[in-house]
Amino acid sequence: MINQIKSINLSHSIIFFVSISIFILFSLKVGIFTLSPLICLLLILSIGIAHGSLDHLKGKKLFTIYKINNIGIFYLIYLFISLLIISLWTIFPASTLIFFLLVASFHFGKEDSHFLINSNLNLNKLLFLLKGLLIVVAPLHFHFNETIRIFKLLLVVNENFYLALDFVETNRLIPILIIISIISAATLFLTNYEIKKFTIFFDCLSVLILNYFLSPLLAFTIYFCFLHSIRHIINLAFELNKNSLKKGFKIFLSKSMPLTIITIILYIISLYLLSNYYEFDNAIFKVIFIGLASLTFPHILLEYFLEKHENK
């Protein structure tokens, strides 16, 4: 099954790379390098959010391991962590943003590569973090001012935060971080080399191309929905049916629908409330990124505890 997943993910990476290349060539032709934030939100809600919509099943599995019968406790803990992150973001936006970007970097680096790595060494965890850092630093490198504007829309007003970013940008430290990230990806690529590891190469190239040509929000949306999320869905489909990806995908759709719908409703309510205080597009930015942060933390914690048990 592992070799089959590797082959499918390699094919997915190649298809993604070719598709975004065609999309960017089309964008060059018509001169459109961004899309409405609303379209980005709809893509994230319809595809991106779905890749974490089996957390309730993983929660049941975790509670079975710890012999806890009341699954309602899991939902309360999950919701509490989400609300805690939102609260911390409103109180300490700069610190929470930095922490979120680091956690997201590790998550992206790990989830996009772990199926290719056989060992569970601490060095690999560091490499995952540095590889995933490319998702964060690429928009800063290619679209520094626009990325700063997004940070400001996310309630980050700490001047020391922006002074630090100006120092990093002025001293050309961002390209160094990109090089470190690429070296980390190359290390993962070359360790126990096999042809299927070209997935890593195509992924890094795709991220760089997306961020060079497209706006930060659109580049992130395309990566998050069509590379990261679909890859995760493929892995989940195989877990649900090891003999047939097609049948596993059908099971995934049926099981993921309830939590996906609930999440979409909560996003819409949040957007409606925020639009009473901010411009509509600005409210969308807040809903997308602060909302993703509130879901990412409990999602990663759940994955951590399950993985910790499986590695015993």
C-alpha positions as CSV (number, residue, x, y, z in Angstrom):
1,M,0.0,0.0,0.0
2,I,2.9,2.4,0.9
3,N,4.4,2.0,-2.6
4,Q,1.0,2.6,-4.2
5,I,0.5,5.8,-2.1
6,K,4.0,7.0,-3.1
7,S,3.2,6.4,-6.8
8,I,-0.1,8.2,-6.7
9,N,1.3,11.1,-4.8
10,L,4.2,11.4,-7.3
11,S,1.6,11.5,-10.1
12,H,-0.4,14.0,-8.2
13,S,2.7,16.3,-7.8
14,I,3.5,16.1,-11.5
15,I,-0.2,16.8,-12.5
16,F,-0.3,19.7,-10.0
17,F,3.0,21.2,-11.4
18,V,1.8,20.9,-15.0
19,S,-1.7,22.3,-14.1
20,I,-0.3,25.4,-12.3
21,S,2.1,26.0,-15.1
22,I,-0.8,26.1,-17.6
23,F,-2.8,28.3,-15.2
24,I,0.1,30.7,-14.9
25,L,0.7,30.8,-18.7
26,F,-3.0,31.6,-19.0
27,S,-2.7,34.3,-16.3
28,L,0.3,35.8,-18.2
29,K,-1.9,35.9,-21.4
30,V,-4.9,37.6,-19.8
31,G,-3.0,39.6,-17.1
32,I,-4.9,38.1,-14.1
33,F,-2.7,37.1,-11.2
34,T,-5.2,37.1,-8.4
35,L,-8.8,36.2,-7.7
36,S,-11.4,37.6,-5.4
37,P,-10.8,36.7,-1.7
38,L,-14.4,35.3,-1.7
39,I,-13.4,32.7,-4.4
40,C,-10.4,31.8,-2.4
41,L,-12.6,31.4,0.7
42,L,-15.0,29.2,-1.2
43,L,-12.2,26.9,-2.4
44,I,-10.8,26.6,1.1
45,L,-14.2,25.8,2.5
46,S,-15.1,23.3,-0.2
47,I,-11.7,21.5,-0.5
48,G,-9.3,22.7,2.1
49,I,-11.4,22.3,5.2
50,A,-12.5,18.8,4.1
51,H,-9.1,17.3,4.6
52,G,-9.4,17.6,8.4
53,S,-13.1,16.6,8.5
54,L,-12.4,13.1,9.8
55,D,-11.0,14.4,13.0
56,H,-14.2,13.2,14.8
57,L,-13.4,9.6,13.8
58,K,-9.8,10.0,14.9
59,G,-11.1,11.5,18.2
60,K,-13.2,8.3,18.7
61,K,-10.1,6.2,18.0
62,L,-8.0,8.2,20.4
63,F,-10.7,8.0,23.1
64,T,-11.0,4.3,22.6
65,I,-7.2,4.0,23.2
66,Y,-7.5,5.9,26.4
67,K,-10.7,4.1,27.3
68,I,-12.9,7.2,27.5
69,N,-16.5,6.4,26.5
70,N,-18.0,9.9,26.4
71,I,-17.1,11.3,22.9
72,G,-18.8,14.5,23.8
73,I,-15.7,15.4,25.8
74,F,-13.6,15.2,22.6
75,Y,-15.9,17.7,20.9
76,L,-15.7,20.1,23.9
77,I,-11.9,19.9,24.0
78,Y,-11.6,20.4,20.3
79,L,-13.9,23.4,20.4
80,F,-12.2,24.8,23.5
81,I,-8.8,24.7,21.8
82,S,-10.2,26.4,18.7
83,L,-11.8,29.2,20.8
84,L,-8.6,29.5,22.9
85,I,-6.6,30.1,19.7
86,I,-9.0,32.8,18.5
87,S,-8.9,34.4,21.9
88,L,-5.1,34.4,22.1
89,W,-5.0,35.8,18.5
90,T,-7.1,38.8,19.6
91,I,-5.0,39.4,22.7
92,F,-1.5,38.5,21.5
93,P,-1.8,38.6,17.7
94,A,1.9,38.9,16.8
95,S,3.0,36.1,19.1
96,T,0.1,33.8,18.1
97,L,0.8,34.5,14.4
98,I,4.5,33.6,14.8
99,F,3.6,30.4,16.6
100,F,1.0,29.6,14.1
101,L,3.4,30.0,11.2
102,L,6.0,27.7,12.8
103,V,3.4,25.1,13.6
104,A,1.9,25.4,10.1
105,S,5.4,25.0,8.6
106,F,6.0,21.8,10.5
107,H,2.5,20.5,9.6
108,F,2.9,21.3,5.9
109,G,6.4,19.9,5.7
110,K,5.4,16.7,7.5
111,E,2.1,16.0,5.9
112,D,3.4,16.5,2.4
113,S,6.5,14.3,2.9
114,H,6.0,11.8,5.8
115,F,4.8,9.0,3.5
116,L,8.2,9.0,1.8
117,I,10.2,8.8,5.0
118,N,10.5,5.5,6.8
119,S,12.3,6.6,10.0
120,N,10.9,8.7,12.8
121,L,14.2,10.5,13.8
122,N,14.1,13.9,15.5
123,L,16.3,15.1,12.6
124,N,13.5,14.4,10.2
125,K,11.1,16.5,12.3
126,L,13.5,19.4,12.0
127,L,13.8,18.8,8.3
128,F,10.0,18.8,8.0
129,L,9.8,22.1,9.8
130,L,12.5,23.7,7.6
131,K,11.0,22.2,4.4
132,G,7.5,23.5,5.3
133,L,9.0,26.9,6.0
134,L,9.1,27.5,2.3
135,I,5.3,28.0,2.4
136,V,5.7,30.9,4.8
137,V,8.8,32.6,3.5
138,A,8.2,32.4,-0.2
139,P,5.4,35.0,-0.2
140,L,7.5,37.3,2.0
141,H,10.4,37.0,-0.5
142,F,8.3,37.6,-3.7
143,H,5.6,39.9,-2.3
144,F,6.9,41.4,0.8
145,N,4.7,44.5,1.1
146,E,1.5,42.6,0.1
147,T,2.3,39.9,2.8
148,I,2.8,42.6,5.4
149,R,-0.6,44.1,4.4
150,I,-2.2,40.7,5.1
151,F,-0.5,40.5,8.5
152,K,-1.9,43.9,9.4
153,L,-5.4,42.7,8.3
154,L,-4.9,39.8,10.8
155,L,-4.9,42.4,13.7
156,V,-1.0,42.3,14.0
157,V,-0.1,45.9,14.9
158,N,3.1,45.3,17.0
159,E,5.7,47.7,15.6
160,N,8.6,45.5,16.9
161,F,7.2,42.7,14.8
162,Y,7.4,44.7,11.6
163,L,10.8,46.2,12.5
164,A,12.1,42.6,12.8
165,L,10.6,41.7,9.4
166,D,12.1,44.9,7.9
167,F,15.5,43.9,9.4
168,V,15.2,40.4,7.9
169,E,14.1,41.7,4.5
170,T,16.8,44.5,4.4
171,N,19.6,42.1,5.3
172,R,18.4,39.6,2.7
173,L,17.8,36.9,5.3
174,I,14.6,35.7,3.6
175,P,16.5,34.2,0.6
176,I,18.8,32.5,3.1
177,L,15.7,30.9,4.7
178,I,14.5,29.8,1.3
179,I,17.9,28.2,0.6
180,I,17.8,26.4,4.0
181,S,14.3,25.1,3.3
182,I,15.4,23.8,-0.2
183,I,18.5,22.2,1.3
184,S,16.2,20.5,3.9
185,A,13.9,19.2,1.2
186,A,17.0,18.0,-0.8
187,T,18.2,16.1,2.3
188,L,14.9,14.4,2.6
189,F,15.0,13.7,-1.2
190,L,18.5,12.2,-1.1
191,T,18.1,10.1,2.1
192,N,17.4,6.5,1.1
193,Y,16.8,7.8,-2.4
194,E,14.1,6.4,-4.7
195,I,12.5,7.7,-7.8
196,K,9.2,8.3,-6.0
197,K,10.9,11.0,-3.9
198,F,10.8,13.3,-6.9
199,T,7.5,14.3,-5.3
200,I,9.5,16.5,-3.0
201,F,11.3,18.2,-5.9
202,F,8.1,18.9,-7.8
203,D,6.3,20.2,-4.7
204,C,9.1,22.8,-3.9
205,L,9.2,23.9,-7.5
206,S,5.5,24.4,-7.6
207,V,5.4,26.4,-4.4
208,L,8.2,28.7,-5.7
209,I,6.4,29.2,-9.1
210,L,3.0,29.9,-7.4
211,N,4.5,32.5,-5.1
212,Y,6.6,34.2,-7.8
213,F,3.7,34.8,-10.2
214,L,0.6,34.9,-8.0
215,S,-0.7,37.0,-5.1
216,P,0.1,35.5,-1.6
217,L,-3.6,34.6,-1.0
218,L,-4.1,32.9,-4.3
219,A,-0.8,31.1,-4.2
220,F,-1.6,29.8,-0.7
221,T,-5.2,28.8,-1.7
222,I,-4.0,26.8,-4.7
223,Y,-1.3,25.1,-2.7
224,F,-3.5,24.4,0.3
225,C,-6.5,23.1,-1.6
226,F,-5.0,21.3,-4.6
227,L,-1.7,20.0,-3.3
228,H,-1.8,19.8,0.5
229,S,-5.5,18.9,1.1
230,I,-5.9,16.6,-1.8
231,R,-2.8,14.7,-0.8
232,H,-4.1,14.3,2.7
233,I,-7.5,13.2,1.3
234,I,-5.8,10.5,-0.8
235,N,-4.0,9.2,2.3
236,L,-7.3,9.1,4.2
237,A,-9.1,7.4,1.4
238,F,-6.5,4.6,1.5
239,E,-6.8,4.3,5.2
240,L,-10.6,3.9,4.8
241,N,-10.2,1.2,2.0
242,K,-6.8,-0.2,1.5
243,N,-7.9,-2.2,-1.6
244,S,-9.6,0.6,-3.6
245,L,-8.8,4.3,-3.7
246,K,-12.2,4.9,-5.5
247,K,-14.2,3.2,-2.8
248,G,-12.1,4.8,0.0
249,F,-12.8,8.2,-1.5
250,K,-16.6,7.5,-1.6
251,I,-16.4,6.5,2.1
252,F,-14.4,9.7,2.9
253,L,-17.0,11.9,1.2
254,S,-19.8,10.4,3.2
255,K,-18.0,10.4,6.6
256,S,-16.5,13.9,6.1
257,M,-19.7,15.6,5.1
258,P,-21.2,16.3,8.6
259,L,-18.1,18.0,10.1
260,T,-17.4,19.9,6.8
261,I,-20.9,21.3,6.7
262,I,-20.7,22.3,10.4
263,T,-17.4,24.1,9.8
264,I,-18.7,25.9,6.7
265,I,-21.7,27.1,8.7
266,L,-19.4,28.4,11.5
267,Y,-17.3,30.2,8.9
268,I,-20.3,31.8,7.3
269,I,-21.6,33.0,10.7
270,S,-18.1,34.4,11.5
271,L,-17.9,36.2,8.2
272,Y,-21.3,37.7,8.7
273,L,-20.4,39.0,12.2
274,L,-17.0,40.3,11.1
275,S,-18.4,42.0,8.0
276,N,-20.4,44.3,10.4
277,Y,-17.1,45.8,11.7
278,Y,-14.7,45.4,8.7
279,E,-14.8,45.7,4.9
280,F,-16.0,42.5,3.4
281,D,-12.7,41.4,1.8
282,N,-10.8,42.3,5.0
283,A,-13.2,40.1,7.0
284,I,-12.6,37.3,4.6
285,F,-8.8,37.4,5.3
286,K,-9.5,37.2,9.0
287,V,-11.9,34.3,8.6
288,I,-9.5,32.4,6.4
289,F,-6.3,32.7,8.3
290,I,-7.5,33.0,11.9
291,G,-10.1,30.4,11.2
292,L,-7.5,28.0,9.8
293,A,-5.3,28.6,12.8
294,S,-8.1,27.7,15.2
295,L,-8.6,24.4,13.4
296,T,-4.9,23.6,12.8
297,F,-3.9,23.5,16.4
298,P,-6.5,20.9,17.6
299,H,-6.0,19.0,14.4
300,I,-2.2,18.7,14.9
301,L,-2.6,17.9,18.6
302,L,-4.9,15.0,17.7
303,E,-2.4,13.7,15.1
304,Y,0.4,14.0,17.6
305,F,-1.4,11.9,20.3
306,L,-2.4,9.2,17.8
307,E,1.1,9.0,16.3
308,K,2.6,8.9,19.8
309,H,0.4,5.9,20.6
310,E,1.2,4.1,17.3
311,N,5.0,4.6,17.8
312,K,4.9,2.9,21.2
